[in-house]
Amino acid sequence: MLPLPHWMPSKWFDFTEAKTATNSVLPAQKIFVKHSLFHPNKPYLVLIHGFPTSSYDWVHVWHDLARHFNLITIDMLGFGQSDKPIDCSYLFADQANLFEAVLADLNVTEFHILAHDYGDTVAQELLARQLEGTLQGKISSCVLLNGGIFPEVTRPILVQKLLMSPLGYGVSQLMSFNAFRRSFDKICTRDIPLLELQVYWQLMQCNDGKKVFHLLIRYMKQRKIHRQRWAGALQHTNIPMRLINGIEDPISGLKMVQRYQHLVAQADTIELPQVGHYPQVEAPDKVLAHALDFWRQHQLLNVNR
């Protein structure tokens, strides 16, 4: 596990472990896994983080969600404290494989999903597998936060474009904390505390993370290639689903909500005004309220909690 600086909130790293999870491309990669204390009467909720951060994205909603769910999250391959191999394609299918492997290891056969950004597409792949009948286990519901679920209306920011270019490796090596901070400022509507940004940056750099930024960003091309499969997963799934979106997000804000409403029948969407790309960080109370309302509407919570 990453040696924590004295200022890093160590409480987040309780109930965590480095597991060896099967990856179809590179077997036996070390994956950072975190879960709450499990209670037999609670349903399971899988939280799937975004790019370029890690499972630490969920720190502001973790405690309240744990009152209602057994929580499970990981740092996906290439992110946070998990391994960051350079000889890896970083396919969404492989990230989905990791979640399936971790859930199988924890003997979880039925679960809900809360996903954000890059994690939305991992959720879409898991939903596609459920539709095909190849998923190990059952997804009972899905809540998505801001993400490029329909690539035709995603608007990458400058640093993403540079990482995708032939200059990507050099750009990734030159990235600094100040550059990261400026990029975050552009996609969020409120100032994120310096300490919190330092935690994100520390976890991004863990395991020599700069060496894979230009590899991870290829996910944007994957979304275009597999657009029909992953959009179809949202259009054809028969489980309860809600999109909660910070509409001031310059990457996947209001236009993404409108596209979702146009393409998904009986779309359940929540628009968060004055919120940007990281709703669970910028407005955690609103995300919690709308997510809990969704689960209660569909009678997915234990009524005694």
N, C-alpha and C positions, 0 to 999 in steps of 0.2 A: 504494500500500500504506500502511496505517496507520503513522504515525510511532510507533516503539516507545519507551515510557518506559525509562529506564535499567535498571529492575528487571525488565523483561519478558524471558523466556528467548527470545532471538532465534533459537536453533538450530531451534526448531519451524518457523520461517518459511523454512528452506532448501528449495530445489526447489519454490518456489511462484511463481505468476504470476496476474495479473489477465487473465482471458480474456473474450472476448465470446461468450456462449453464447445460442443462440436461445431465446426464450420466446414461447409462443403468444399471450400477452396483451400483453406489453410487450417488443418485440424489442430486441436489442442491449443487454441489461443486463450490467454488469460483474460477473463472478463470480470469487471467490477460489478458486483451484484449487491443491491440493498433491498431489504424488505422490513416491514414493520413486524412487531410481535403478532403471530397468527392467533386468531380466535376462531374456534370451530363454528360459531354462529354468524360469522361475517362473510359476505361475498368477497371475491378477489378482484382487485383493480390493478391493471398493468398500466404504468405510466411510461410513455415513450418520448424521449427528449428530441430537441432539434439541433440544427447546425448553426454555429460551430462549437456549441457548448457541451453540456453533459447532463446527467441526471440531477445535478445540483440545481437545475432550473426549477425543480419542484419544491424547493426548500420552504417557500412561503405558504404552500397549500398542504404540505405533508401532514402536519399535526392534525388539522381539522379533518382531512380525508381519512386519516387513520381511526377516527372515531366511528366511521361507518364501514370501512373496508379493511381487509388484509391487503396491504400495498406491496407491490413488487416493481422494481425498476432496475435497469442496468445502464452502465455506460457502454454504448454500442462500440463495436470494433472501430478503432481509429479516433475515439473520443475519450475525454476524461482520463480516468485511471486505467482503462483497458489497454490492451496491446495495440500498437500502431505500426503494423508491418508495412514495409514499402513495396513488397512483392504481392500486392493484393488489389483486386479490382473494386473492392468496396461496393458490391452490388446490394441493392435493397433486398434481394432474395436471400442473401447471406445474413443480413441483419435480422430478417424475419426468422431464419433458421436458428439464430442465437436465442431469440425469445422462446421459440418452441422448445429448444433444448433446456433452457433454464426452467421453464414451466414444468416440463416433464420431470426434471430433477427434483422439483419441489412438490411433485404429485398434484399439480393443479390441472384440473380437467375442464373447468368452466370459469370464465373470467369476463370482466368488462375492460374497456380500453379508454384511456384519456391520453391524447397525443397532441404534439405540437410540431409545426414546421416540417423538417426532415422526417420526424416521427410520424407525421400524417401519412406519408407514403409507405412507411413500414406497416402502418395500420391498414392501408389500402391493400397491400400485398397479402396480409393475413386474412382480410375479408375476402379477397379473391380466392384464396385457398379454401376458405369455408364454403364458398359457393361451388367450388369444384369437388368438394368432399375429401380433400387431401389434408386438411388441417388437423393436427393432433390436439384435440380438445374443442371447446365450443366458445365462441364469442357471444355474449349475451346483449351487449350494447356498446356503443362507440360515441365518444365525444371528441370532436376535433377542434383545436385552436388554430390560429393563423398558420397557413402553410400553402405551398404551391400545388394544391390538389388538382388544379387544371392548369397545365403549363402555359397554355395560350394566353392567360391573363396574368402571369407572374412577371414582375418587373425587377430583375436583379439590380442591386446597387453596384457602384463602380468597382469596389474591391472584389466582388463576386465575378464581374466581367474580366477583371485582370487575372484572377486566379484561373479562370477557364481558358485564358489565352495562352499562346506559346511561351509567354513570359511568366507563367504561373509559378513555376518552381522558384525562380528568383524573387518574385513578389512575396511568396510565402516565407522565404528566408529573411527578407528585409522587414517583415511585419514587426511592429513594436506595440507595446502596451498603449501608447498614446494614439497610434493609428487605430487599434482595436476600439479604444474608447470613443474616438470620433465616429467610427462606423456605427457603434451602438447608439450614440446620441442621435444619429440620423434616422434610426428606425423606431426609436421609442419616443413617447410624448412627454415623459417626465425624466428628470435626472436620476439615474441609477446611482446609489451610493458608491463612492470610490472603493470602499472595502469589498463590496459585492463584485464589482468589476475586476478587482484584483484576484478574487477567488476564481472567477471564470477564466481569467488569463492564465493563472497558475495551473489550472486543470487542463487547459488547452495545450500548454507547453509540456505537461507531464509526458514522460516516455518519448521525449524528443518530438513532440507533436507537430512542430513546424514542418517536418519533413513530409507530412502527409496532407497538408491543407489543400495542395493542388490536385491531389488524388481524390479526396473526399468531394470536392466541388463538382466532380463529374456526375454527381447525382442529378444535376440539372438536365444533362443529356439523356440519362436513363428515363427521366419522367416523360420526355418527348417520345422516346422509342416505345415505351410501354403505356402510353397515354390511354389507349383503348381499354387495356386490361384494368388499369387502376381507376379510371373514371367509371368504367362499367361496374366495378365492385361497389361504388357508392350508389350507382343507379339501380342496381338489381338486388342489393342486400335486403333481407326481410327482418332485420333487427332494428330496434329503436336507435336513432342516430341524431345528433345535434351538432351544429357548427356554431361555435362562439368566437366572434371575430372582432378584434380591435380595428375599427374602420379607418384609422389614421395611418395605418401601416403602409409605407410606400411600396412594399414588395408584394404583399398579398392581402390588401385591405378591402375596401368597399367593392371594387370590381370583382374580387373573388367571391364575395357574398352573392352578388348579383348573378354571377355565372353559376354558382351552386343552385340558386333558386330557379334558374332557367332550366338546368339539366336534371335536377333530382326531384322526382315527384313528391309532393307533400313535404317539401323541404322545411325542416325545423332549424331556423337560424336566429341567432341573437347578435345584434349589432351593439358594440361597445363604443360610444362616442368618446373622443379625446383619449383613446387608447391606441397604442401602436402595435408593433410586431410581437411583443412578449406580454400578452395579457396576464399570464400567471405571475409575472414579476411586477408589471406596472399597476395592475388592478386585481390582486389576488382575491379580495373579498367579493368582487363582482363575479369573477370566474367561479368561485365556490358557490355563490348563491344561485347562479344559473345552472351549474352542473347538478347541484343537489336538487333543485327544482325539477330538472329533467328526470333524474333517477326516481324521485318521489312520484312524479306523474305516471311513470311506467311501473310503479310498485316494485322497484328493484332494490330498495333498501329495507333492512330489518326495521320494522315499525317500532321496536323497543329502543331504538338508538336515535 
